[in-house]
Amino acid sequence: MILVVDDDKVLTKLIRKLLEEAGFQVRVANNGEEAYRHIKDPECEGVLLDMRMPGINGAELLMLMTAENIELPVIVMAAFPDYEEEELKEFPNVKKLFLKPFIPEELLTAVREVTGKVA
C-alpha cells in the first residue's frame, strides 16, 4: 500500500487514480495526524508526502518517522522550493523530491523505484 499525504484533495484524488491504474493499493491522508496512524500499518510500503500541511506538517512527520525508526521510503512533494534535496538528506527515509506541478509518469516511475515494484 502506498500512502498519499496531502491536504489538497483534488491532487490526492489524481495521484490515487494514477497509482491504482498502475496496480498499486493506495490510502490517502489529508493531514499529518492521519498519516501518522497509517505509516505504522505493516502494509504501508511507501509514502508520497506533501511538506506544507496544517497541524503536523511534512517535516514534522519525517522527524517522527526518524525518531521512531519507521523505515519507509518517502517521496516528498513540495509546492514551494522551501526544501532542497540537500536539506532533505538529513531524513534517511526521503528518496526523492518532486516540486509541484510534476509530471505524473515521473512520479509513477519514482514510486516503482522506491518500492521495488513494477505493479
C-alpha positions as CSV (number, residue, x, y, z in Angstrom):
1,M,0.0,0.0,0.0
2,I,1.2,3.5,-0.9
3,L,0.2,6.3,1.4
4,V,-0.5,9.7,-0.3
5,V,-0.4,12.6,2.2
6,D,-1.5,16.0,1.0
7,D,-4.2,18.5,2.2
8,D,-5.1,19.1,-1.5
9,K,-7.9,16.7,-2.0
10,V,-8.0,17.2,-5.8
11,L,-4.3,16.3,-6.0
12,T,-4.7,13.2,-3.8
13,K,-7.6,12.0,-6.0
14,L,-5.5,12.4,-9.1
15,I,-2.5,10.6,-7.6
16,R,-4.7,7.8,-6.2
17,K,-6.1,7.2,-9.7
18,L,-2.7,7.2,-11.3
19,L,-1.3,4.7,-8.8
20,E,-4.4,2.5,-8.7
21,E,-4.4,2.3,-12.5
22,A,-0.8,1.1,-12.3
23,G,-1.8,-1.7,-9.9
24,F,-0.9,-0.2,-6.5
25,Q,-3.1,-0.2,-3.4
26,V,-3.4,3.4,-2.2
27,R,-4.5,5.0,1.0
28,V,-5.0,8.8,1.3
29,A,-4.4,11.0,4.4
30,N,-5.2,14.7,4.2
31,N,-3.1,15.7,7.2
32,G,-0.1,14.7,9.2
33,E,-2.0,13.3,12.1
34,E,-4.0,10.9,9.9
35,A,-0.8,10.0,8.0
36,Y,1.0,9.2,11.3
37,R,-1.6,6.5,12.0
38,H,-1.2,4.9,8.6
39,I,2.6,4.9,8.5
40,K,2.6,2.3,11.3
41,D,0.5,-0.1,9.2
42,P,2.7,-3.1,8.2
43,E,1.1,-3.0,4.7
44,C,2.5,0.5,4.0
45,E,5.3,0.3,1.5
46,G,6.0,3.9,0.8
47,V,4.8,7.5,1.3
48,L,4.1,10.4,-1.0
49,L,4.4,13.3,1.3
50,D,3.4,17.0,1.0
51,M,5.5,19.3,3.1
52,R,3.1,22.1,3.8
53,M,0.0,21.0,5.7
54,P,-1.9,22.3,8.7
55,G,-1.2,20.5,12.0
56,I,1.7,18.1,11.7
57,N,3.5,19.1,8.6
58,G,5.7,17.0,6.3
59,A,9.0,17.9,8.1
60,E,7.4,17.1,11.5
61,L,6.1,13.7,10.1
62,L,9.6,12.9,8.8
63,M,11.1,13.8,12.2
64,L,8.6,11.4,13.9
65,M,9.4,8.6,11.5
66,T,13.2,9.1,12.2
67,A,12.6,9.2,16.0
68,E,10.5,6.0,15.9
69,N,12.8,4.2,13.4
70,I,10.0,3.9,10.9
71,E,11.8,2.9,7.7
72,L,9.5,3.6,4.8
73,P,10.7,5.2,1.6
74,V,9.3,8.7,1.2
75,I,8.9,10.8,-1.9
76,V,8.5,14.4,-1.0
77,M,6.1,16.6,-3.0
78,A,6.6,20.3,-2.4
79,A,4.7,23.2,-4.0
80,F,7.3,25.7,-2.8
81,P,11.0,25.5,-3.1
82,D,11.4,25.8,0.8
83,Y,13.1,22.4,0.9
84,E,16.1,21.4,-1.2
85,E,17.3,17.9,-1.7
86,E,20.4,18.6,0.4
87,E,18.3,19.6,3.3
88,L,16.1,16.6,3.0
89,K,19.1,14.2,3.1
90,E,19.0,14.6,6.9
91,F,16.0,12.4,6.8
92,P,17.1,8.9,5.8
93,N,13.6,7.9,4.6
94,V,13.5,10.6,1.8
95,K,14.4,9.1,-1.5
96,K,13.1,11.7,-4.0
97,L,11.9,15.3,-4.2
98,F,9.3,16.5,-6.6
99,L,8.3,20.1,-7.0
100,K,4.7,20.7,-7.9
101,P,3.5,20.6,-10.5
102,F,5.2,17.4,-11.5
103,I,4.8,15.0,-14.5
104,P,2.6,12.1,-13.4
105,E,4.6,9.5,-15.3
106,E,7.8,10.6,-13.5
107,L,6.1,10.3,-10.1
108,L,4.8,6.8,-11.0
109,T,8.4,5.8,-12.1
110,A,9.7,7.1,-8.7
111,V,7.1,5.1,-6.8
112,R,8.1,2.0,-8.7
113,E,11.8,2.6,-8.0
114,V,11.5,3.3,-4.2
115,T,9.1,0.4,-3.6
116,G,11.0,-2.0,-6.0
117,K,7.7,-2.9,-7.7
118,V,6.6,-2.7,-11.2
119,A,3.0,-3.1,-10.1
